[in-house]
């Protein structure tokens, strides 16, 4: 017997069973409860409202059942079991004896089996009822609404028959009795099985080779795929988890962990260009096609947003899935109906939303899966759940294209942080299996920190792997910037495309023989950016002058598509390569004047669509007349997606660096035009930074001036670093009078750290640098060392930093007079770094604050820190919350702090401290006269421990003691 207490205890599990399965399963449960008269008709209507989230309906049902008593609770468990068994049942259910006296009650009493008998015959039954006059055309259309599945139409027909008094219930019973019982909706039909097999075979072929970076299809994805660091992102796209970086693996991306909107269907995959989003989706497709992952999905449909935007005709869900992805060889209607009836068995992936030229909006609602609409309307309504609700969707995008508006429809957001150090090593070993070769490459990387920092972005690891012979021959010391790496890959491809290519000699090979091909590709790349085109037809290639020999370079490869076209369109290997070629054309194109580059760093604002609506055309000043070709380039830059313009501008600045100007002058044949463009870009960068700094609000009275850096600031700093102009860097920050620079949630990795250090080391006054919630890592810490002398404080919360990075940081900090504060909570620190931190406390007598919360420090590390505290007379704040120092560690710290004269705040929250540790801390408080606040929440203190600590608080009324019930960390 199920008691109400037991039912209540099982509530959360029941909610999961009801809400996490399909809507069909939930409605089947309601069928059984109605047939057993557990639910009244009013109850049924309250838990079957269209459009309501399934979790809301499930909780409402549980409330109704609980109020009805123990017997109803027991029957609900039985209904859940029967509904789940019915999903797999294929044998005919037993028939029933008709009760001609009460046909409406008969319909309800046998509702589960009747639904199973008629869901495949609803259309024919409706036609028959309409012909006999039992139902009107309007009522028939209401039941046939395309938003309902075939099972839902069957239930609506039964609901209609129950309330009609014109004999429709009796007629329906007599007709239904003659029908065979259909199996539960499941793709046992031959058409569905064949389509699933075809889809698996197609995806297996499409995902077999690594096609993102290598157009030769020589890399088996199964052999070379390397796991990326995939983390759950919360709070609008960057919020932290309660304890550090909350990472997940690919099999867990559809789990409930990290869910921010249980009513949504879309998993958002966010990462910067080159972070591995497309490769991760390709691996997902490969594993599903091989039957090794995600068995819950019977059908997986992959789409590329850059190809979808080229669809210019109206499309429906049917044409999207079948014509744009994979066409069923037979039973198209049967297959499509199954997809509509069971969307929870469907997964749709959309790669590269940032390359979709249409911005997300919910202005147009489209709910019909059969009626065609524009491709953007179809995509947006799929993401919103208006179409194929409960089908899972995965959307990948760069961060800049994801608006807060889009996030309203996201179930879970995942971020790609790039390769870890271990992943870089694994990547090289999987790509180079020759004995000793991977180790030689890894030794080269470890000897060149700038190059190693770049390799945390997967696309740069690929470049290093591709160009390993050149790197091993010449070394990697000269490679610091992204531009260096892309020039390296350009030379590599060009050399291997030349007949009789040989290894590089002592000097760098000239690019002049390949300049015409590079410029033709650059012209195509620039046109593509300006028109948001990333897939090019043969006609578009011809219009840009691209020749057959240009394709032999290998930068344009066939676009991945399911379309059976004889001449597949082409695309650049990667969006960053398209931007790189566009930058090359802007510098060396004969028809591009210097003035056209002004738009890269401070574009002129011209009347847009909004002003055209507000004012008559004659009221708007006409633009200054320009040369046709210049106007064309300027127009392309104006229309291009801003983030792609920023990438292009950074490459352009890098090509104009002192190291590369000679190479480009050799290609151009004259240095004059390049010098003119160099000066213009230099002025543009300086002016943009000056405007950015001038926009900083004044300081609050009594506080230092603070600047919260935005992504545009990071881009300008990266561009300055690409240019490698020390003089310009000094000039840029000479008037930056801020005491606190906050660069949080800005996707700062090792490469960005190198750029920040390159610029910030020229500051004239100390600054507190806050880099919380980024991806700095140990290599990024090393890249920051050049600017540590100007840092008064450094905040590195949640940056996946280990002992190795901190030991290097501390070694440098001991030589920096102005460095006084260090915050390292939510990282990967252990007892191994305690000796370095103890030396920091012991030998740096102006050090004020050390925060090490939420790491992995035990009693061993606490004892070492205590030795450093004994020799320290300056520390004011010490945070060790969320570690495992225990009683031994607490006793060691208490002993070291008895005579400490400066410490004001100590946090030992959540450290497994018991009575022994508490007693030692109470004795410490007797002698220590400086400590003002002691935080001990989330430990194991007894009443007598609390009394001892409270007694010391009474003797020093200025002290604040946080008891275990508090939360003040």
FENSULPE-V299435 format. One record per pair of residues at least 24 apart in sequence whose C-alpha atoms are under 6 Angstrom apart, sorted by the first residue. I is the first residue (numbers start at 1). J is the second residue. Records with the same first field share a line. If there is no record, write none. Layout:
I: J ; J
This chain:
2: 70 ; 74
3: 70
4: 70
19: 54 ; 55
28: 83
29: 79 ; 80 ; 83
31: 111 ; 112
32: 79
35: 108 ; 109
53: 263
87: 184
90: 183
92: 181
103: 169 ; 170
104: 162 ; 169
115: 154
116: 182
117: 181 ; 182
119: 150 ; 151 ; 154
134: 168
146: 368
149: 341
191: 330 ; 331
192: 335
195: 328
200: 289
204: 286 ; 289
207: 282 ; 286
213: 573
215: 557
224: 430 ; 431
226: 427
228: 418 ; 419
229: 416 ; 417 ; 418
230: 415 ; 416
231: 414 ; 415
232: 414
233: 413 ; 414
244: 798 ; 826
259: 411 ; 412
260: 411 ; 412
261: 411
262: 411
264: 409 ; 410 ; 411
265: 390 ; 392 ; 411
266: 392 ; 393 ; 394 ; 410 ; 411
267: 394 ; 411 ; 412 ; 413
268: 394 ; 395 ; 396 ; 413
269: 395 ; 396 ; 414 ; 415
270: 396 ; 397 ; 398 ; 399 ; 415
271: 398 ; 415 ; 416
272: 398
274: 459
275: 418 ; 457 ; 458
297: 345 ; 346
298: 345
299: 346
300: 346 ; 347 ; 348
301: 348
302: 348 ; 349
303: 349 ; 350
304: 350 ; 351
305: 351 ; 352 ; 353 ; 356
306: 355 ; 356
314: 372 ; 373 ; 374
315: 372 ; 373
316: 369 ; 370 ; 371 ; 372
317: 369
325: 562
343: 388 ; 390 ; 391
344: 390 ; 391
346: 391
347: 391 ; 392 ; 393
348: 393
349: 393 ; 394
350: 395
351: 396
352: 396 ; 397
353: 397
354: 397 ; 398 ; 401
384: 409
418: 456 ; 457
419: 456
450: 480
453: 750 ; 751 ; 779
454: 751
481: 722
483: 651 ; 654
493: 553
494: 553
497: 553
512: 667
517: 550
519: 585
520: 546
522: 581 ; 582 ; 585
525: 578 ; 582
526: 582
529: 640
530: 636 ; 637 ; 639 ; 640
534: 571
535: 570 ; 571
536: 569 ; 570
537: 569
579: 648
580: 651
583: 648 ; 652
594: 677
596: 634
600: 649
601: 684
650: 719
653: 719 ; 723
654: 722 ; 723
657: 723 ; 724
686: 732
704: 739
705: 738 ; 739
706: 738 ; 739 ; 740
707: 741
708: 742
709: 742 ; 743
718: 755
721: 755
729: 759
730: 762
739: 767
740: 767 ; 768
741: 769
742: 770
743: 770 ; 771
744: 771 ; 772 ; 773
745: 773 ; 774
747: 774
748: 774 ; 775
749: 775 ; 776
750: 776 ; 779 ; 780
753: 780 ; 783 ; 784
754: 783
757: 784 ; 786 ; 787
760: 787
761: 787
766: 790 ; 791 ; 792
767: 791 ; 792
768: 792 ; 793 ; 794
769: 794
770: 794 ; 795
771: 795 ; 796
772: 796 ; 797
773: 798 ; 799
774: 799
775: 799
777: 801
778: 805
781: 805
789: 816
791: 819
792: 818 ; 819 ; 820
793: 819 ; 820 ; 821 ; 822
794: 822
795: 822 ; 823
796: 823 ; 824
797: 824 ; 825 ; 826
798: 826 ; 827
800: 827
801: 827 ; 828
802: 828 ; 829
803: 829 ; 833
807: 836
820: 847 ; 848
821: 848 ; 849
822: 850
823: 850 ; 851
824: 851 ; 852
825: 852 ; 853 ; 854
826: 854 ; 855
827: 855
828: 855
829: 855 ; 856
830: 856 ; 857
831: 857 ; 861
834: 861 ; 864
838: 865 ; 868
841: 868 ; 872
842: 868 ; 871 ; 872
845: 874
846: 874
847: 874 ; 875
848: 874 ; 875 ; 876
849: 875 ; 876 ; 877
850: 878
851: 878 ; 879
852: 879 ; 880
853: 879 ; 880 ; 881 ; 882
854: 882 ; 883
855: 883
856: 883
857: 883 ; 884
858: 884 ; 885
859: 885 ; 888 ; 889
862: 889
863: 889 ; 892
866: 893 ; 896
870: 896
874: 902
875: 902 ; 903
876: 902 ; 903 ; 904
877: 905
878: 906
879: 906 ; 907
880: 907 ; 908
881: 907 ; 908 ; 909 ; 910
882: 910 ; 911
883: 911
884: 911
885: 911
886: 911 ; 912 ; 913
887: 913 ; 916 ; 917
890: 917
891: 917 ; 920
894: 921 ; 924
898: 924 ; 927 ; 928
899: 928
901: 930
902: 930
903: 930 ; 931
904: 930 ; 931 ; 932
905: 933
906: 934
907: 934 ; 935
908: 935 ; 936
909: 935 ; 936 ; 937 ; 938
910: 938 ; 939
912: 939
913: 939 ; 940
914: 940 ; 941
915: 941
918: 945
922: 949
932: 959 ; 960
933: 959 ; 960 ; 961
934: 961
935: 962
936: 964
937: 963 ; 964
938: 964
